[in-house]
Amino acid sequence: MRLAIVLMIGLAAGSASARADDAADWQLCTGGSSQSDINACTRIIHRGESNLSDLSVAYNNLGLGHAKRGNNDIAVADLDQAINLNPENATAYNNRGFTYNNMGEYDRAIADLDQALGLDPQHATAYNNRGLAYENKGDYDRAIADLSLALSLNPRLVVAYDNRGYAYQRKGVYDRALADYDEAIRLQSDDAELYNKRGNVYYSKGDYDLALVDYNRAVKLKPDFALAFLNGGNTRLVRGEYDRAIADYDKAISLNSNDADYYDKRAQAHYSKGDYDRAIADATRAIALDPTNATAFNSRSASFNFKGDYERAIADATRAIELNPNSGFDFNNRGLAYLEKGEFSLAIRDLTRAVELIPQSANPYRHRGVAYLKTGKIDLARADLAKALELKPDYEDAKTALAELDQAEVSTKAAPPSETATTGQTAPEAKAALAAPLPNLQLSAFPSGKRVALVIGNSNYRSVARLANPANDARLMANALKSLGFELIGGGAQLDLDKASFDAAVQSFGNQLQGADVGLFYYAGHGLGLRGTNYLVPVNANPTREADVDFQMVDVEVALHQMEASGTKLNVVMLDACRNNPFGGRGLRTGSGGLSQMQAPQGTLISYATQPNSVAQDGTDGNSPYSRALAETIRKPGLDIFQSFNRVGVVVKKATGGSQQPWISISPIEGEFYFAGR
């Protein structure tokens, strides 16, 4: 509900008492909301006036003061009295119409404003206020008609340009909306609210650069303008500038810490960045502030889904649906959780409802297509996947599922007749395709075969300085790898591991690699090369002499041995650990710093964040240059493993001005490997 309404202060008509106290009270009884203003009007009413018109004015101004303070019921009672005393008081009808509008009683507001205009057809503010009532009802054509009449009567009525601009925006007529806000700003160039609202039009139009210009202008004019910071964050979020969006949301929350929507928006930014724990924390805060905030439940559901906590994802999506039964996005999220969980009939039920509610969204069609594929309903699967691609031609997930469907059909045609035409059963090869892990639900294609990854990020060291980014880097990489079909040890990034937890994770990695085609080990945190051996540093490491490292740290060779012993076709090691030696002051001499070069075992590629015996940057924007480049590059289809790491090297070298050059060590690798498909 918009409240850009003009209220009218009643002016006393005729002669009032010449007593000094009367004159003083009339000077204060002008529709202000302060207690002294209200008291002055009350005294005039209690003394009584011989002129009923003047008494009507006093009631009008008293009601106006109560309305400004949000005391709507009292305001209506006062304005009733004003109208009873003077049925020709157009201002009182206007102000009562304002109050009804403020109460959400739009039809009663319109009836009062009709009366005001019947009494005074030249009442520009009444046309504005009636236009706003129509706008609040969603009747934008009538709103525009009334607001245009208001402007024909008063071409300098800024609030009418504001209201008509909003009506045009809601109708999607963005150029006319911008024209109205341009004129409003020309007339009132120091109004931060107008810049914020014009920014909203640019945002709706998809002109994000100009939207940000206006939001920035708004906060310069009004540095405590929380809503403009929020809108700036929303714009950066849709542009994919997640760190800058979060910074804007941080500022908005510092100015308004009790608005659930602010926390929910920041949760969405953390989710988009792949930081699901922070997203869950913010969504939880939003829910605590507003337990009826369906969007916050939806945001938390999406994060639980990505962490593999499907029960919680389903519970939150269910609550979101209870609060907003017509949200197709909530049904889509719950359907996706059921799909990931393998409960295909429930997934199809929810995704069918999502398709009904948001028929122009490709995601429900794609997800339902996968569910149909998994239940052997090939024709239905093909139809849904085709529809998803029609709505979103570059939808790699749908292409992936469609390719899997094609492979299943080829296998079916190759099967003996007794397995297909005679019995109507799916051929064994097709069954195998249907039983395979779900295709990637978020990003790009990946080839068949089991992929297992262990992702570790150590930031919160107990005996040396904390590292800002490894935990963020690990979350980012875990998100990327999961989207490419990797099974993650522990279901996601393993963070801040002590020595015992580190050893247990590596051992679990070795066990789950059995039967896998690809193994991948990623580590971000402190690492050091000592006597030709590379050690990764658990968070509780605290060596006081060189001999302690064998017991307190993890030799990279331990992970390599687990990968070699598993029989995988390809092993990849990614080490974002080439930072300064944090224990250099304790006699642990590591030469020039960084990690030492290792020989890659057969079928293995080892990638370092920088050259051997060199130091890599930790990064200043939430992620290291190396891990950011990795996460972005491996998601790109058409790059084989060698092209991928070459591109990572080029990107990091450019981003660091040549000071950091990633390095690889490889042995011959049979065949071709693509992280994200050809």
N, C-alpha and C positions, 0 to 999 in steps of 0.2 A: 504494500500500500504506500503510494507516494503522498507526501504532505506539503508539496510546493503550492500552498494556498495563500491567497491574500485575505487578511481579515480587515474589517473596517472598524475604525474607532468612531463611535457616535459623537456628534457635536451637539451640544444643547441648543435647542431652538427657542426663540422668544426670550423673555427677561427672566433672570434668576434673581434670588434674593441678594440684596446689596450688602448683607452682613459679612463682616470680614472672614468669619469662619466658613461661610458658604463659598466665598470666592477662593479661599485656600483649598477647600476640599475639591472644588471643581477643577482646580489646576492639577490635582493629583489623580482625579477620577477620569483617566484618559485611556483606559483599557490595558494598563500595564499589569504585570504579573507579580509585582512585589507586594508584600503584605501591607505596606503603607498605602499603596494604590487601592487595594481591595478594601481596606478599612475606610478610606475616604469615600468610596462609592457607597459603602454600607451606611455611613453616617448620613449622607444625603438622603438615602432611602428612608432611614428611620425618622429623620426630621420631617419628611414629606414635602411635596412640592405642589404648589397650586396649579402649576402647568403640567398636565399629564404627559405632554410630549417630552418635557425635560426629565420627568421621572422615568419615562421609557428609556431615555438616553442613559440614565444612571444604571438601570437594570442591564441594558445592553453592554455597557462598559464593564460592569461587574462580571457579567457572564463571560465577556471576552477575557478578562483577567484569569478567571477560573479555567477557561479552555486552554489558555497558554500554559497553565500549570498542570494540565492533564486531568483536572477534576471535571470530567465531561458531564456526569450526571447533574452536578450542581450547576454547571454552565447552562445546560439545557433548561433547567428550572428557571434560572434567571432570565434567559432569553424568551421563555414562554411568557413571563411577566411583562417583558418589554413589548412583546407583540400584542398581548392582551390590552395593555395600556394605550398602544398606538398601532392599530392594525395596518397603518400605512408606512410603518417603519421598515423600509426595504433593507437597511443596514442590518437590522436584527434578524431578518430572514436569512440574509447572506451569512451572518455569523453562526446562526443555528445550523444552517446547511454545512458550514465548515465543521462544526462540532460533530454532527452526525457522520460526516465523512471520516473524521478522526476515529469514530467508534465503529467504522465498518458498515454503517447502515446507509448504503449508497442510495437506495431508492428514496428514503426519507430526506436525504441530503438534496437529491434532485428536485423533489417536490418543493422544498423550501426555496431553492434557488430559482425554480419556476416562478414562485410568488414574488421573489425579489425582482426578477426581470419583468414581470407583469406590472409591478409598481414603478419600475424605472428601467425602460428598455435601453437606456444608454449606460447601464451599469457594467462597465468593462470587467471589473473584478468579479462580478457575479457570473459573467460568461466564463471567465477563467476557472472559477471554482466549480461550476457545473461541468465544464469540460474535464476537469480533473476527476470528478465523480464518475463520469462515463469512462474515463481512462482506467480508474480502479476497477470498474466492472468488466473491463476488457473490450468495451465498445469504442474502438479507436477511431472509427470514422466519425461518430457523433462528437467524440472528444475533439478531433481536429476541427470540425465545423464550428464548435463553440469557441475554441481557442483562436481561430481565425477571426471570428466576430470580435472577440476581445481586443485583438491587435488592430483591427480596423478602427476601433473606437479609441485605442490608446497604443500607437505604434512604438512607444517606449516602455511598454509593460514587460520587463525582463522575464518575470515569472511565467508569462504566457508563452514566450519563446522557449523557455526551459521545458514547460509541460508539453508543448506541441512537438518539440524535438524528440522528447521521449516517446510520444505516441507514434511518430514516424519511425523511430528506431524499432519499436515493437512490431510494426508492420513490415519491417525489412526495407523501408525506403530510406536508405542510409544517406544519400546525397542531400535530400531535403532535411533530414535530421541535422546533418552537419551545417547546413545553411542557417537553420534556426539557432544552433549553438554559436555559430560564428557571430551572428547578430547580437545575441545575448552578451557574448564576451566583448564585443565592440562597445556596447552600452555600459558594461560593468566589468572592466578588464582586471579588477583586483579580486574577483570572486573565485576562490579556489574550488568551490563546489562545481562551478560551471566548467572549469578545465577538466575536472575529474569525470563529469558526465559526458563531455565531448570525447574524452579518452575512451569511455565505454562504447561510444558509437564506432570509433575507429577499431576497437577490439572486435566488436560484432561484425564489422566489415572485413576483418582479417588484415587490417593495416596496422601491424603491431608496432612498427617503428614510430608512427605518428601517435599511437596510443601511449607509448612510453614517454614521448615528448610532453604530452598533456599531463600525464600523471606526475612527471618530474616537476612541471610547472606548478601543479597543485600543491605539492609538498614544499616547494620553495615559498609559496605564498602563505602556507599554513603548515609549519614543520611538525605539528602534532596531529596531522590528518591521517589517522590510522587507516581509513578506508582507501585512500589513494595509495598507500604503501601496499595494502592487500591487493588492489587491482594491478599494481605494477608487478607484484609477485605472480598473479594469475597469468599475466602476459608473458613473463619470462618462463613460466612453467610450460605454456603451450609452445614456446619457441625452443624448448629443450634446454634452457639455461638453468639447470636445477640448483646449482650453488647460489646463483644470484637471486633466484626465486626464493630460496630459503632465507637469504639475507633480508629480503624485503618482508617476508612473513615474520622473521624475528623482530624486525622493527615494529611491524603492525601489532604484534602480540605484546611488545613492551609498552605500547601506548594503550592497548585495550586487551587486557589479559583475561577477560571474562566472557569472550565471545567464542562459542563452540566452533563456529564456521572458520575462524582464523586458524585454530589448531587442526581442523580437518583439512584445510587447504595445504598446510605445511606437511601434514601426513601424506597427502597425495604427491608432493614434491619428493619427500623421502622415498616413497614407494617407487616413483619413476626413476630415481637414482639407484635403486636397488638396495637401499638401506631399510630393510623391512622391520628391524627391531625399533628404530626410531619412528617409523611410520605407525607401528602398533602403539607405541607410547603416546604419540600425538592424538591418534584416533581415540585412544582410551581416555585421554584428558578431555577431548571434545564430548565424548559420551557422558563423562562425569558432570560436565557443565550443562549438558542438554540430553537427557536420556531418551528424548524423542527424535534425535537427529539421525534420520535414516541414512544420510550420506556418510556419516562417520562410521556406522556399522558396516556399510558397504566397503569403505576404504580399509577397515581393519580386516574384513573378510578376504579382500584381495591379497593383503599381505600374508595372512595365515595360509592362504592357498599357495603362494609362492614358496613359503617355508616348508610346505608339505604337511602342514597341520590341518588336514581336511575336515576333521570333526569341528574344530573351532571355526573354520571358514564357513562351514554349513550353518552352524549355530548363528553366527553373525549375519549371514545373508538371510536366514529365516527371520531374524528380528527386523532386519531392514524391510523385508517384504510385509511383515505385519504392520509396520509403520507406514509403508507406502506401497499398497498392493498393486499399483499400476506402474511400477518402475521396471521396465524391461531389463535394465542393467543389473538389478538385483537378482532377477531370475537367471540372467546369463551367468552371473558369478556363482550362484549356487549350482547351476547346471554344470559349470566347469569343474567345481569341486567334486561333484558326484562322478563326473567323467574321469577325473584323475584318480578317484578312489576305486573305479571299476564298477560302479553301480549304474550301468548304462540305461536301464529303463527309467530310473529317476532322473538321470541326466536328460534323456529325451523329453520327458514330461516338462521339466523346467525350461529347456531350450525352446520347446514348441511355444510355450507361453511368451518367452522373450521375443521370438520371431513375430508373434501377434502384436506385441506392444511396441517394438522398435523394428519394423520391417525394413528400414533402410540401413540398418547396421549389419555389417558383414560377419561380425564375430559369432552371433548365435547360429547362423547358418553353417559356418565352418565347424564349430564345436559339435553341433548336432550331426553334421556329416560324418565326423569322426566316430561319434557314438553309433550311428547306423553302420558304418564300416566295421566297427568292432563286434557288432551283432549279426554281421553277414547280410545286411539289407543293402545290397550293392546299388540297386537302382535309386533308392532313396538317398544313399550317400552321395552318389554322383550328382543328383539334382541339387542337393544342398551345397556341395562344394562348387558346382558351377555357378550357383546364385551368389555365393560369397565372392567369387572372382569377378562376376559381373558388377557387383557393388564396389569392389576394391581390386582392380586389375593387378596391382602389384603385391597382393597378399601372399607372401611366400609360404605361410603356414598352410593355406588352402592348396597351393601348388604341391606342397610336400605330401599332403594327405591324398590328393588326387593321383599323384605318381604311385603312391603305395596301393591305392585302389586298382590302378591299371596293372600293377605287378600281380596283384591277387587274381585279377581276371585272366591274365596270361597264364598263370599257374593253373587256374581252373580249367582252361581250354586244353592244356597239355595233359591233364589227368586222364586215366582210363575211363571209358564210358560208364563202367559200373559205379564209379565214384561221382559222376556228375549227372548225365542225362537220365540214367536208369533209376538211381536212388534219390536224386535231388539233393544229395549231400555235397558240401563243399569239399574240394580236393584237399589232400593233406598239405600241399604247398600253400594253398589259399588259407587253410586253417592256420598255418604257421604265420602267414602275413597278418591275419586278424589277431593273433595272439601276441604279436610283437609289442614292444613298449609303445605307448601313445606317441604319435608324432608331436613335434615341438608345438606348443600351444601359443607361443608368443613371437618367435622371430623367424629364422630361416630354416631351410632344409638341412638334413644331415643324412649321410649314408647309413645303411643298415649295419648292425654289429653292435656288440655290447661295449660301452664306453664307461670307464670308471675314473673318477677324479678325487683327489684329496686336496683341499684348499685350506691353507692355514694363514692366518694373519695375526701377528703378535705386536701389540701397541703398548699395552700397560705393563711395562717392566717395573719390577719391584726394587731393584738395586741400582738402576741407571735411569737416565732421563727417558721419559715417555716419547714414543714416536707418534706423530699426529695421524699418519695416513694408512699404515698397513691394514688395520681393521677395515677401513673403508675400501681399500684396494681388494681385500679378500672378498668382501661382500659383492663388489662389482664383478669380479671374476667368477664367483660362484653363480651369480645371476646369468652371466653370459654362457657359462658352460652348461648350466641346467637347461637353458633355452636351446642348446645345441644337442641335447640328448644324453648328456653325461649323467650317470648316477653319482651323486655326491656322498662321500663318506660322512655320516652324521646328518645327512639331509640338507646340508648347506655349509657355509663357511665355518671353519673351526677357529675360534678366536681366543687369543690370550692363553695359550696352552703352556702349562708348566712341564717339567721334564717327564713326569709319569704320564700325563695326558698326551704329550707329544709322541712318546713311545707307543702308547696304546693305539693312537690314531694311525700311525705308520703300520703297525701290525694288522689292524683291521683292514687297512688299505690292501696289504698283501693278500689277506684272505679273500677279499671281494674281487680281487683281480683274476682269480682262478676262472678260466673260461672266457675272459674278456678279450676283445680284439685290440682295444686301445687303453693304455693307462696314462694318466696325466697327474703330475705332482706340481702344485704351485705353492710357493712360500713367499710371504712378504714380512719383513721384520729385520732385526739385527742378524747379521751373519759375518763371519770372519774367516780368513784363510790363515792357517797356522801350520808351519812345517809341511806345506804342500797339501794339506787336508782342509777341506771346507766344512765349517761347522755352522749350524743353524742354532739360534739362541732362544731357549725357552724363557718365559717371563720370570722364572724364579732363579735363573742362573746368577751366581755371585762368586765367581772364581777369585781366589786370592793368590794363586800361583798357576803357572802354565799347565801343570799336570792335572789340574782340576777339570780342564775342559772335556776330557774323555768321559767323565762321569756326569757332568752338568749340562753338556750340550749334545746336539744330535749331528752326527756325521752324515753328510748328504749321501755318502755311499750306502748307508743303511737303506734309504728309500730306493736307491738304484738296484740294490740286491733284491728287494722285494719285487720290483718290477721285472727284473731279469728272470727270476725264478718262476714267475707266473705263466710264462709262455705267450705273452701278448705279442701281437704282430708289430705294434708300434708303441713306443714309450716317449713321452714328452715331459721334460722337467723345465719349469719356469721359476727363476730365482730373482726376485726383486729384493735382494738382501745385500747389495753391494754398498753398504753405508759405512761410515766411519766406525772404527773399532771402539766400542764404548768402554773397553777395559784396558785401553792403552796405558793408563797410568798405573797399572798393577803388574807391569812386567810382561804382559802378553804382547810381544812384539809381532806385528803382522806385516812388516815391510811397508809398502806404499799404500796399504789399505785395500778394501774390497776383497773379492774372492779370487782364488787361484783357478787357473784353467784346468779342466778335467777332461779326460778322454771319455768320449761317449761310448758305452757298450753297444753291441750289435742291435740295430733297429731302434736306436735312441737318438733323440735330439735334445740337447741341453741349451736353454736360452738364458743368458744373463742380462740384467738390466743395463749393464755397461761393460766395457772391455775388462778383461781380467786385470786384477791388481789396480783397478780404478774405482772411484767412488761415484755412486749415482745420487741423483737428487731425490729428496723425499716428496717434493711437490708442495705448492702453496694454495691449491684450490680444492683440497679434499682428496685428491688422488695423485699418485706419482705419475710422471709423464709416461713411464714404461707401461704400467698397468692400465692406464687409460687407453693408450694406443693398442695394447693387446686386446682389451675387451671390445673395442670398436672394430678392430681389423678381423678378428676371427669370426665375426658375425657376417662378414661380407661373402656372399656366394661367388663361386668362380675362382677363388684363390686357393692354390694348393698349399701345402704346408711350407714349402720353401718361399713361395711368393708372399705368404702371410708374414713370415718373420722378416723378410727383406723389407716389406712395407712398414712393419713396426719400427725397424731400424731407421728408415728414412724419416718417418714421422717424429720420432723422439729426437733425432739429430737436429731437425728443423726447429722443434719446439724449445730445445735447450740452447739454441745458437751454436751448435756443434760441440758443446762441452760434454755431452753424454752420447755415446754410441753403443747401442745394444750389440751383443756378441752371441754367436752360436757355436756349439761344438756338436758335430754329427758323425755318425757312422752310416754306411750304406743302408738305405731304406728301400725295401722291395715294394713295388706298386706305387699307387698314388693315394694321397690322403687329402681330403678337403674338410675343414672344420664345418663349413656351412653348405656343403654340396657344390656341385659344378655350376 
